[in-house]
Amino acid sequence: MTAQVICVTNQKGGVGKTTTAVNLAYYLSKVKYNTLLIDFDPQGNATSGLGVEKTNKNALGVTMTDVVLGEKTLKDAIRPTKYKNFYLAGTTPELANAEVEMANMSKKFVRLRDAIKTVEKDFDYIIIDSPPSLSLLTVNGMIASNYLLIPVQTEFYALEGVAQLLESMKLVMKQANPKLRLLGVVATMYDKRTSLSSQVYDEIKRHFKQLTFKTTIPRNVRVAEAPSHGVPVGAYDKFSKGAKAYKDLTKEVIERTLK
């Protein structure tokens, strides 16, 4: 079996995109799936969220910048994390400059896809944390993936930008990757004590129907604290509400990708 490739994306920042990518990858590895997390966001938060110093190129060695510029292979960039079955291809803020360089290169839209093809047989799941923008890097992520997973914050203007993202997805399907599918939309930073969270979640369900994940990710102190300790929330406090939510979300992801 070749890997199921999932691009976690939302052009809006601060919606729990990286947190979702890191914790989904962590819980997939916990149920013994060989999982690779590709940090494809120049902010490098997935890298630092796993305790790797993103500003220290020497500590990281080969990064996704080297891969997309064709200087190294993806295999060179993959490193084990401290968790069994969980691997990381990290990044540094240099990736933003690489994106500018890529714009003038041949095959600029399929560089990530071509890199992933060389390792997809080694993994069950590959999770891509893409930038919070509709950029060349994000389009690379969509073209390289089987599925899109969109985290949406349960606050005002939550669905703003999602329509544009879906339009981009349609264009990618039409022109470059007909196999791309929307895996689902997950409501994040959900606070059941506020009517706003419930209203927004209802709106998401009305919009996306069965593509809305049943699991909601709560506003949770443990989820917010974990990245500063360089660990996924499941390793930081496995009994927290946030950890349980990501565990449940992972079960839903497995059901949807393996059916």
RONU-345511 format. One record per residue: x, y, z of N, C-alpha, C in turn; residue number from 1. Coordinates in pm, 1 decimal, decimal comma. Atoms other than C-alpha are relative to their C-alpha. Last residue first. Example, Ala and Ser with C-alpha at 12.3 -4.5 7.8 and 13.67 -1.06 7.14 Angstrom:
// residues 2
      n_X      n_Y      n_Z     ca_X     ca_Y     ca_Z      c_X      c_Y      c_Z  nr
    -82,0   -119,0     -6,0   1367,0   -106,0    714,0    -77,0    109,0     73,0   2
     89,0   -119,0      0,0   1230,0   -450,0    780,0     90,0    120,0      0,0   1
***
This chain:
// residues 259
      n_X      n_Y      n_Z     ca_X     ca_Y     ca_Z      c_X      c_Y      c_Z  nr
    125,9     68,8     41,0  -1298,7    262,4    362,7      3,2    -29,6   -149,3 259
    -20,9    142,5     28,5   -935,7    327,5    462,5   -127,3    -72,0    -45,9 258
   -104,0     24,1    100,6   -927,5    705,2    440,1     12,9   -146,0    -38,2 257
     28,6    -63,5    129,4  -1259,2    783,7    607,6    103,4    -31,5   -108,1 256
    123,1     55,1     61,4  -1228,2    530,7    890,2    -23,2     57,6   -139,7 255
    -31,6    136,9     43,9   -866,7    632,3    959,6   -120,7    -62,1    -70,0 254
    -87,4    -13,0    119,6   -963,5   1001,7    969,9     32,4   -138,4    -55,3 253
     86,1    -38,0    112,2  -1250,3    924,4   1210,4     79,8      9,8   -130,8 252
     83,6    117,1     32,9  -1016,0    737,5   1444,7    -88,4     29,1   -119,8 251
    -85,3     94,6     72,6   -770,2   1028,6   1425,4    -77,1   -125,3    -39,5 250
     -9,1    -48,9    138,4  -1044,8   1272,6   1525,5     80,7    -98,0    -85,1 249
    128,7     30,1     66,0  -1113,7   1063,3   1835,4      1,0     44,0   -146,8 248
      4,1    146,0     12,1   -745,9   1072,1   1940,2   -127,3    -41,8    -74,9 247
    -85,9     34,9    114,6   -738,1   1443,5   1867,3      6,6   -150,8    -22,5 246
     63,5    -46,1    124,4  -1039,6   1496,2   2094,2     85,0    -37,6   -122,1 245
    108,7     93,0     31,3   -893,5   1280,5   2374,1    -65,8     37,5   -133,5 244
    -61,2    126,1     44,3   -572,4   1483,0   2367,6   -107,7    -99,8    -42,2 243
    -58,0    -21,1    132,8   -764,0   1810,9   2383,3     60,4   -127,6    -57,1 242
    110,6     -0,6     98,0   -980,3   1693,9   2673,5     53,3     13,8   -142,3 241
     66,9   -129,3     18,8   -666,3   1608,4   2870,7   -111,1    -11,1   -104,0 240
    135,9      5,2    -56,4   -586,0   1251,8   2975,1    -76,8    131,2    -18,9 239
     85,9     87,8     80,9   -286,3   1216,9   2743,2   -143,1     -9,3     53,3 238
    102,4     36,7    -98,1   -117,3   1520,4   2893,9   -105,2    -84,4    -70,7 237
     -9,1   -100,0   -107,4    209,5   1613,2   2722,3    -99,6    -30,7    112,1 236
   -118,7     34,9    -78,7    248,0   1304,0   2503,0     12,2     91,6    121,7 235
     16,3    136,9    -50,3   -106,5   1328,8   2367,8    118,0    -46,7     83,4 234
     80,0     -4,9   -123,1    -67,4   1708,2   2340,8    -18,1   -139,6     60,7 233
    143,1      1,0     30,8    217,7   1665,2   2092,7    -80,0     -4,2    130,3 232
     63,2    132,6      7,2    562,6   1760,6   2230,6   -145,1     12,0    -45,7 231
    -53,3     78,3    112,1    808,5   2049,6   2204,2    -55,9   -140,2    -10,6 230
    -82,3    106,7    -59,4    731,7   2188,1   2551,7     57,3    -92,2   -109,1 229
   -112,1    -69,2    -65,4    608,7   2515,5   2398,3     92,0    -99,8     71,0 228
   -107,4    -35,7     94,0    403,3   2300,7   2159,4    119,3     68,8     66,5 227
    -86,1    109,6     48,6    212,5   2135,1   2452,3    112,0     44,4    -95,7 226
   -130,0      7,7    -69,1     82,2   2451,7   2622,5     97,3    -97,9    -65,5 225
    -76,6   -123,5     20,6   -201,5   2540,9   2383,0    140,9    -10,1     58,7 224
    -30,4     -6,2    144,2   -335,3   2184,9   2365,7     88,1    121,6    -28,0 223
   -104,6     98,9     27,0   -310,3   2161,4   2746,3     42,3      1,4   -147,5 222
   -129,3    -54,0    -43,7   -504,9   2485,6   2792,0    113,6    -95,3    -36,0 221
    -56,0     81,0   -108,2   -795,8   2354,0   2588,1    140,7     49,3     32,6 220
    -99,9    -94,1    -53,6  -1037,8   2522,4   2352,6     56,2    -67,0    124,1 219
     38,0   -105,7    -95,4  -1207,2   2209,7   2229,6    110,7    102,7     20,4 218
   -120,4    -19,8    -81,0  -1144,6   2015,2   1908,5    -26,5    115,9     96,2 217
    -39,2   -141,4     -2,6  -1476,2   1890,7   1770,2    122,4     12,1     90,3 216
    -86,5    -48,0   -107,6  -1525,0   1528,7   1668,9     23,1    149,9    -12,6 215
     83,4     -0,7   -121,8  -1820,7   1454,8   1442,9     80,3     54,4    117,9 214
    -36,0    103,0    -98,2  -1608,4   1556,0   1143,2    -89,9     12,6    122,4 213
    -39,8    -57,5   -129,8  -1798,2   1767,1    890,4     35,1   -114,5     95,1 212
   -145,0    -20,9      2,7  -1795,5   1596,0    549,3     49,8     70,0    127,4 211
    -70,2    116,8    -56,0  -2141,8   1456,2    624,0    152,1     14,4     -6,0 210
     78,6    122,1    -24,7  -2296,2   1803,0    582,7     86,7   -113,3     54,3 209
    -81,2    115,4     42,3  -2037,3   2056,5    464,1    -65,4   -135,2     26,2 208
    -80,8    -22,7    120,2  -2237,1   2380,0    471,9     60,2   -128,9    -56,3 207
     96,4    -30,8    106,7  -2507,7   2288,6    720,8     71,9     10,5   -135,0 206
     72,0    124,0     33,9  -2247,9   2119,5    939,4    -99,5     21,9   -113,3 205
    -97,0     87,5     68,0  -2021,8   2429,5    929,5    -71,2   -128,7    -45,8 204
    -17,3    -56,9    134,2  -2322,7   2648,8   1014,1     96,7    -86,5    -82,3 203
    122,1     32,4     76,5  -2412,6   2425,1   1307,0     11,2     49,1   -143,7 202
     -8,4    143,6     29,1  -2050,6   2452,1   1429,7   -121,8    -45,7    -81,7 201
    -97,3     15,8    109,0  -2072,3   2831,3   1396,3     12,3   -148,1    -38,2 200
     57,0    -55,4    124,2  -2392,7   2842,6   1599,9     93,5    -23,2   -118,4 199
    104,4     92,5     47,3  -2252,4   2609,9   1866,6    -59,8     47,1   -131,8 198
    -65,9    123,0     45,7  -1933,7   2815,8   1902,7   -102,3    -97,2    -58,4 197
    -66,9    -29,0    127,9  -2138,5   3138,4   1917,9     65,8   -125,9    -55,8 196
     95,8     29,5    107,0  -2370,8   2995,9   2186,5     65,0     24,1   -136,8 195
     46,1   -119,9     72,0  -2077,3   2981,3   2422,6    -95,8    -39,0   -112,0 194
     71,4    -91,5    -91,8  -2027,1   2712,0   2687,8    -53,3    123,3    -73,0 193
    142,4     34,6     -6,3  -1947,7   2448,7   2423,8    -79,4     90,9     94,3 192
     32,7    -23,9   -140,1  -1620,6   2618,8   2344,3   -149,5    -20,8     18,2 191
    143,7      5,8    -28,2  -1474,9   2487,2   2020,3    -24,1     16,2    149,7 190
     17,9   -103,0   -103,6  -1121,2   2594,3   1944,1   -147,4     13,7     38,1 189
   -104,7    -13,6   -102,1  -1140,4   2377,9   1631,5    -32,9    114,4     96,1 188
     20,4   -122,1    -78,3  -1423,7   2250,2   1409,0    102,1      4,6    113,2 187
      5,2     22,7   -144,9  -1293,8   1985,3   1169,6    -12,7    134,7     71,4 186
    -21,4   -127,0    -68,2  -1374,0   1990,1    797,7    -12,3    -26,7    149,3 185
     97,3    -52,6    -94,8  -1343,6   1673,2    595,3     42,2    132,4     60,0 184
     17,5    102,7   -102,7  -1149,8   1447,1    366,4   -102,1     46,7    103,1 183
     11,1    -65,1   -130,3  -1200,2   1681,6     71,2    -27,7   -109,1    102,9 182
    133,2     -2,5    -61,8  -1079,1   1480,5   -225,9      4,3     79,8    129,9 181
     10,1    -75,2   -126,0   -784,9   1501,0   -467,3   -144,1      2,9     50,2 180
     31,2     90,3   -111,7   -782,5   1223,3   -729,9    -20,6     72,5    132,7 179
    141,7     37,2     -2,7   -812,0   1462,7  -1026,5    -38,9    -89,0    117,6 178
     13,6    114,4    -90,7   -471,4   1613,6   -942,5   -147,1    -40,4     13,1 177
   -123,7     67,5    -40,4   -331,1   1861,2  -1194,0    -18,1   -126,1     82,6 176
   -119,8    -17,9     82,3   -579,3   2063,8  -1397,1    119,1    -88,2     38,0 175
     25,8     -7,6    144,1   -932,6   1984,4  -1288,2    130,3     -6,5    -80,7 174
     58,5    127,9     45,1   -851,9   1866,9   -937,9    -14,5     -2,7   -152,0 173
   -107,1    100,4     -9,1   -618,9   2164,8   -880,6    -50,5   -134,9    -50,7 172
    -94,8    -28,6    109,7   -889,0   2402,5  -1004,5    111,2   -103,8     -4,0 171
     65,0     41,6    126,4  -1146,9   2240,6   -776,6     92,5     20,1   -119,2 170
     -0,4    146,3      1,2   -909,5   2271,3   -477,7    -60,9    -51,2   -130,7 169
   -138,1     39,0     36,3   -853,6   2638,1   -556,7     10,2   -150,8    -11,9 168
    -13,6    -34,3    142,7  -1231,6   2689,2   -550,8    138,7    -41,6    -50,4 167
     68,5    107,2     73,5  -1242,9   2501,2   -218,8      3,3     25,1   -150,8 166
    -84,5    119,3     -9,8   -982,4   2738,5    -72,9    -60,2   -114,9    -81,3 165
   -111,2    -23,5     93,9  -1183,4   3036,3   -195,7     93,8   -121,0     -4,5 164
     57,6     10,2    135,3  -1493,2   2901,8    -20,3    109,7     16,0   -105,9 163
     12,7    143,2     29,1  -1286,2   2845,0    295,7    -55,5    -20,5   -140,5 162
   -123,6     54,0     56,8  -1171,8   3208,8    290,7    -10,1   -147,9    -33,8 161
    -58,3    -94,4     95,3  -1442,1   3324,4    528,0    130,6    -59,7    -53,6 160
      3,1     59,2    133,9  -1596,1   3016,6    685,3     55,0     94,1   -106,7 159
    -65,8    130,5      7,4  -1492,2   3112,7   1036,9      9,1    -51,4   -142,9 158
    -77,3      4,8    125,9  -1580,4   3480,5    996,1     70,0   -133,7    -20,7 157
     50,3    -81,9    110,5  -1696,3   3481,0   1359,6     93,4     -9,2   -120,3 156
     14,4   -140,4    -36,1  -1560,1   3195,6   1570,9    -54,5     75,6   -120,0 155
    142,0    -30,4    -23,7  -1562,9   2816,8   1564,4    -15,1    141,7     55,8 154
     19,6    -49,6   -136,3  -1218,1   2786,5   1406,3   -146,5     38,8     20,7 153
     72,2   -127,7      1,8  -1209,5   2575,7   1091,6    -30,1     40,4    144,3 152
     43,5    -39,8   -133,6   -955,6   2296,1   1038,3    -66,9    136,9     -9,6 151
      6,3   -143,0    -29,9   -955,5   2179,3    674,8    -45,2     23,4    144,6 150
     69,0     -7,8   -128,1   -836,4   1830,4    580,6      4,2    147,5     41,6 149
    -15,3   -124,8    -74,7   -750,7   1790,5    214,0    -76,7    -12,3    131,0 148
    109,1    -62,4    -75,7   -703,3   1443,5     69,3     39,2    137,1     54,8 147
    126,2     70,0     30,2   -504,3   1239,5   -181,1   -117,3     76,3     60,0 146
     83,4     69,9    -99,0   -216,5   1485,8   -172,0   -115,0    -79,4    -59,1 145
    -69,6    119,2    -51,4     81,4   1603,4   -380,8    -91,2    -92,1     80,4 144
    -30,3     87,0    114,6   -122,0   1848,0   -592,5     64,7   -131,3     46,9 143
    124,9     54,9     54,8   -272,8   2000,6   -279,9     27,2    -99,7   -113,3 142
     57,4     92,2    -97,5     64,6   2043,8   -108,1   -126,1    -66,6    -52,5 141
    -84,7    120,0      2,1    222,3   2199,0   -418,5    -56,4   -106,6     92,7 140
     40,8     69,1    123,5    -73,9   2440,1   -429,7     82,6   -127,5    -17,8 139
    130,3     62,8    -27,4     -2,8   2529,8    -66,6    -47,6    -78,6   -121,9 138
    -23,9    114,5    -89,0    367,1   2592,0   -143,7   -131,0    -75,0     26,7 137
    -59,1    105,3     82,9    279,4   2812,7   -442,4     25,7   -125,7     84,2 136
   -129,5    -29,3     60,6     61,0   3015,7   -209,4     44,9   -115,0    -88,8 135
     13,2     73,2    126,8   -300,5   3022,6   -100,5    124,0     30,3    -83,2 134
     18,0    -91,2    113,9   -209,3   3118,9    254,4    -20,7    -85,2   -124,9 133
    132,6    -61,1     -8,7   -180,5   2966,6    602,1    -20,0    105,1   -109,4 132
      2,8   -137,5    -52,0    117,0   2750,5    497,9   -142,6     55,3      7,6 131
    -25,7   -100,4    103,6     83,9   2369,9    461,1    -13,4    141,4     56,4 130
     46,0   -124,6    -63,1    129,6   2102,1    725,2     32,1    113,0    -95,6 129
    -68,4   -123,0     41,5    152,0   1787,7    512,9    -60,3    117,9     76,3 128
     78,5   -118,8    -35,0     62,2   1452,2    670,5     82,4    123,2    -38,4 127
    -87,8   -117,0      7,7    197,9   1135,0    509,3    -89,1    121,8     23,1 126
     58,3   -134,3      9,8     26,0    814,3    614,5    109,8    104,6    -12,1 125
    144,8     21,5     12,0    107,5    446,3    569,2    -72,0    133,1    -17,8 124
     89,8    -53,7   -101,7    474,8    512,1    498,7   -145,0    -39,8    -25,8 123
    -55,5     22,5   -134,1    774,0    354,4    322,3    -97,0     39,9    111,9 122
     14,2    142,6    -33,7    594,1    314,0    -11,5     50,9    -31,1    141,2 121
    138,3     33,6    -42,3    542,8    690,3    -31,2    -18,6   -147,1     37,0 120
      2,7     61,9   -134,2    917,1    764,7    -23,9   -137,0    -56,6     37,4 119
   -121,2     79,0    -24,8   1015,1    856,0   -383,5     -3,5    -71,4    136,0 118
      4,3    126,9     75,2    663,1    964,2   -476,3    119,0    -89,6     31,4 117
     75,1     98,4    -79,4    679,1   1226,0   -200,0     -3,6   -135,9    -69,6 116
    -83,7     39,5   -115,2    954,3   1418,8   -380,1    -69,3   -110,3     80,1 115
   -108,8     84,5     51,5    759,5   1420,5   -709,6     91,0    -48,6    113,0 114
     56,5    128,9     44,3    448,9   1549,0   -532,6    110,7    -94,2    -45,2 113
     29,0     79,2   -120,1    648,9   1817,0   -351,0    -55,0   -136,9    -38,7 112
   -125,5     37,1    -66,6    803,8   1944,9   -672,8    -23,8    -84,4    124,4 111
      1,5    143,5    -33,6    478,4   1932,7   -865,3    126,4    -46,0     73,4 110
    120,7     40,2    -72,5    382,8   2299,5   -897,7      4,7   -144,9     50,7 109
     10,5    -67,8   -130,7    728,4   2436,8   -985,9   -120,8    -46,2     82,3 108
     77,4     89,5    -87,7    784,9   2178,0  -1258,5    -23,9     61,0    137,6 107
     90,5     90,0     71,8   1047,6   2408,5  -1411,9    -68,9    -90,6    102,2 106
    -53,8    132,2     33,7   1185,4   2678,1  -1187,0    -99,0    -81,2    -82,0 105
    -65,6     -5,7    131,9   1111,0   3051,2  -1181,9     53,1   -136,2    -46,0 104
     89,7    -64,6     97,6    852,7   3042,3   -902,0     59,7      2,4   -140,3 103
     77,9    103,2     71,2   1070,1   2793,2   -711,9    -83,7     59,8   -112,8 102
    -88,3     64,1     99,3   1314,2   3071,5   -619,3    -76,1   -101,7    -85,3 101
    -28,0   -103,3    101,5   1038,6   3272,4   -449,7     87,4    -59,5   -110,6 100
    123,2    -14,6     78,2    919,3   2959,8   -265,8     19,5    101,9   -112,5  99
      0,9    107,8     99,9   1276,1   2890,5   -158,0   -122,0     11,5    -89,3  98
    -86,8    -43,3    110,8   1283,2   3229,4     13,1      0,1   -104,2   -111,6  97
     67,5   -114,7     63,9    979,8   3132,1    227,0     83,0     51,1   -118,4  96
     93,3     54,1     99,6   1141,6   2792,8    295,7    -74,5    112,5    -73,2  95
    -58,0    -11,2    135,8   1428,0   2976,1    465,5    -95,8    -47,0   -108,9  94
     61,1   -114,2     69,1   1200,5   3003,0    773,3     56,2     24,8   -140,8  93
    -44,5   -124,6    -64,2   1322,9   2651,5    861,6    -67,6    115,4    -74,7  92
    -24,5   -118,7     82,7   1169,1   2313,9    782,5     52,7    114,5     84,0  91
     14,3   -132,7    -60,3   1139,3   1961,4    909,2     29,1    114,6    -95,2  90
    -84,5    -72,1     96,2   1070,5   1625,3    747,2    -17,8    146,9     35,8  89
     17,7   -141,8     34,2    946,3   1438,4   1052,2     93,6     40,2   -112,7  88
   -116,2    -62,7     63,2    894,1   1071,1   1133,4    -33,5    143,2    -40,9  87
     30,3   -140,6     30,1    655,8    889,3   1369,9    127,7     68,8    -49,3  86
     78,2     -9,8    125,2    651,0    505,7   1381,1    -27,5    144,1    -45,3  85
     -8,4    112,7     92,9    778,3    508,4   1745,3    -92,5     23,5   -119,2  84
    115,7     89,9     -7,9    793,1    848,9   1908,7     10,5   -107,0   -107,5  83
    -18,3     87,5   -117,5   1118,6   1036,4   1980,0   -113,6   -100,1     15,0  82
     28,6    -80,0   -119,8   1106,8   1168,0   1623,3     22,5    -92,7    119,9  81
     93,8     58,0    -97,3   1282,5    989,9   1337,8    -28,0    102,0    110,3  80
    -68,4     36,7   -124,8   1434,2   1208,8   1064,7   -100,7    -64,8     94,2  79
     83,8     69,6    -98,8   1335,5   1254,9    701,8     82,5    -42,0    121,5  78
     56,7    -96,0    -96,7   1527,3   1520,7    507,5    -76,0    -67,4    112,9  77
   -108,1    -65,8    -75,2   1761,0   1285,2    317,2    -54,6     87,6    113,5  76
    -56,4    101,5    -91,0   1464,1   1067,8    212,7    109,8     60,6     87,9  75
     84,2     -0,5   -120,0   1303,6   1381,6     69,4     52,9   -100,9    102,2  74
    124,4     76,9     15,5   1595,8   1408,5   -170,9    -81,0      8,7    129,0  73
     -2,9    125,8    -75,5   1852,0   1688,2   -167,7   -130,8    -75,2    -24,7  72
   -138,4     20,2    -43,3   1940,3   1990,6   -383,4     18,0   -131,0     78,1  71
    -62,7    108,7     75,8   1618,2   1985,5   -583,4    142,6    -28,8     41,5  70
    -95,2    -60,6     93,8   1505,2   2326,6   -462,3     78,6   -106,5    -77,1  69
     74,4    -63,2    111,0   1199,0   2160,8   -313,7     92,8     69,1    -99,9  68
     75,8     96,7     80,9   1413,1   1917,8   -111,3    -67,9     68,4   -118,0  67
    -94,3     75,3     85,0   1674,8   2162,4     16,0    -74,4    -93,2    -95,3  66
    -55,6    -97,5     95,3   1396,4   2390,9    144,2     93,7    -70,7    -97,9  65
     87,3     -1,2    117,9   1223,5   2089,5    298,5     43,3    103,8   -102,9  64
    136,6    -49,0    -23,6   1520,3   2058,1    532,6    -82,2     -5,4   -128,3  63
     72,4    -22,5    126,6   1849,4   1865,1    545,8   -143,4     41,3     30,8  62
    -60,8     69,5    114,8   2038,1   1908,7    874,0    -76,3     35,2   -126,5  61
    100,0     62,6     86,9   1797,9   2017,0   1146,4     63,1    -82,8   -111,0  60
     71,7    100,7    -79,3   2051,2   2087,2   1418,6    -95,9    -77,6    -88,7  59
    -92,8    110,5    -27,8   2278,6   2259,9   1167,5    -67,7   -111,7     77,8  58
    -11,8     82,7    120,3   1992,1   2472,0   1031,6     91,0   -120,7     24,8  57
   -135,7     54,4      3,8   1921,2   2604,4   1380,0     12,7   -100,3   -114,5  56
    -90,1   -106,8     45,4   1619,0   2833,2   1354,3    144,2    -49,0    -11,5  55
     20,6    -34,2    141,9   1375,8   2540,9   1358,8     93,4    109,9    -49,8  54
    -30,0   -143,0      9,7   1511,6   2390,2   1682,4     -6,3     45,2   -146,5  53
   -118,4    -17,9     85,3   1339,8   2051,2   1695,8     19,7    149,1    -22,3  52
   -123,4    -15,8    -77,4   1110,2   1988,5   1995,8    125,6     14,1    -82,8  51
    -50,5    133,9    -32,0    817,7   1846,2   1805,1    138,7      8,0     63,5  50
     99,3     66,0    -85,4    629,7   2176,5   1811,0     36,8   -143,1     32,9  49
    -30,2    -38,5   -139,2    950,4   2335,0   1675,4    -97,8    -65,0     97,6  48
   -136,4     42,5    -33,5    912,5   2137,9   1350,9     31,1     32,4    146,4  47
     10,7    145,7    -19,7    533,5   2177,2   1330,3    136,7    -55,9     41,6  46
     54,8     30,4   -133,6    584,3   2549,3   1390,3    -18,7   -149,2     25,5  45
    -71,5    110,8    -64,1    823,2   2594,4   1097,6    -55,6    -42,0    135,4  44
     -4,9    -35,6   -142,0    686,9   2937,7   1005,2     67,0   -110,6     82,1  43
   -125,2    -68,8    -35,4    789,6   2849,5    648,4      8,0     44,0    146,9  42
     35,5   -137,2    -34,7    498,8   2599,7    636,7    127,5     71,7     44,1  41
    -12,1    -74,1    125,7    573,6   2272,4    459,1    -43,0    145,3     18,5  40
     23,9   -139,9    -35,9    645,8   2069,6    771,2     24,7     83,5   -125,9  39
    -81,8    -93,1     79,6    610,1   1716,0    637,6    -37,1    142,0     41,4  38
     53,1   -136,8     -2,4    483,9   1470,8    899,5     95,7     88,8    -77,5  37
    -95,9   -107,8     26,3    559,1   1108,6    812,8    -73,9    133,1      5,1  36
     51,2   -132,0     35,9    360,4    823,6    965,4    112,4    100,8    -17,4  35
   -123,5    -72,3     27,9    415,8    449,2    988,0    -38,5    135,6    -56,9  34
    -17,6    -36,9    141,1     79,7    342,3   1125,6    131,8     75,8    -12,9  33
    -96,8     80,5     75,9    111,3    164,6   1459,9      3,2     26,0   -150,9  32
     71,5    122,9     36,7   -195,7    304,3   1632,3     78,5    -77,6   -106,1  31
     32,1     75,9   -121,7     32,3    550,1   1811,3    -78,0   -127,7    -31,3  30
   -118,3     82,2    -32,3    174,3    662,4   1474,4    -26,4    -86,3    124,2  29
    -10,1    103,5    104,3   -171,0    776,8   1365,7    117,8    -92,2     31,5  28
     94,9    107,8    -33,3   -202,3    952,2   1702,6     -5,2   -108,2   -107,9  27
    -38,8     69,1   -123,2    116,6   1153,4   1648,7    -94,0   -117,8     28,3  26
   -115,7     85,4     32,9     36,9   1242,6   1286,7     41,3    -83,1    121,8  25
     51,0    107,1     86,3   -307,1   1370,3   1391,6    113,2    -97,1    -34,4  24
     67,3     97,0    -86,4   -145,8   1561,1   1675,9    -64,7   -113,8    -77,7  23
    -93,4     66,9    -92,4    109,8   1737,9   1458,1    -70,8   -111,0     78,0  22
    -94,0     82,4     77,6   -129,4   1821,4   1171,6     90,7    -81,9     92,7  21
     73,8    114,6     54,6   -405,9   1941,0   1406,9     93,7    -93,4    -75,9  20
     33,2     85,4   -114,5   -170,5   2162,8   1605,3    -71,3   -125,9    -47,5  19
   -122,5     73,8    -34,5    -36,6   2298,8   1275,1    -24,9    -95,9    115,6  18
    -43,5     82,3    112,9   -385,0   2394,6   1154,4    122,2    -86,3     36,8  17
    -36,0    131,8    -53,1   -523,7   2518,0   1485,9     47,1    -96,0   -107,3  16
    121,2     82,4    -11,1   -715,1   2811,8   1336,4     29,8   -140,9     56,0  15
     53,0      5,4   -135,7   -450,1   3076,5   1394,7   -124,5    -83,8     19,0  14
    -91,7     41,9   -105,9   -388,9   3161,2   1031,3    -71,6    -11,9    133,7  13
     10,4    -87,1   -116,1   -655,6   3169,1    760,2     97,0    -52,0    106,6  12
    -78,5   -120,0     29,2   -550,7   3004,8    434,4     -5,9    102,8    112,6  11
    100,9   -106,3     -8,2   -659,8   2672,0    577,1     77,7    128,4    -21,3  10
    -13,3   -135,4     54,5   -471,5   2349,7    519,5   -117,5     89,6     35,1   9
     78,0    -75,4    -99,3   -390,8   2002,1    643,0     17,1    147,6    -34,0   8
    -46,7   -137,9    -13,7   -276,3   1809,0    334,3    -91,7     73,0     98,7   7
    102,5    -95,4    -46,0   -331,9   1435,3    371,0     63,3    137,0     18,7   6
    -61,8   -131,4    -21,3   -131,1   1175,1    178,1   -109,5    102,7     30,5   5
    109,5    -95,3     12,8   -244,2    814,2    217,0     60,7    136,1     33,4   4
     50,6    -85,4   -108,3     76,3    620,6    169,7   -125,6     77,0    -38,7   3
    -73,4   -127,6     -5,8    126,8    345,6    -82,9    -71,6     91,2     98,6   2
     83,9   -119,9      0,0      0,0      0,0      0,0     87,6    125,1      0,0   1
***
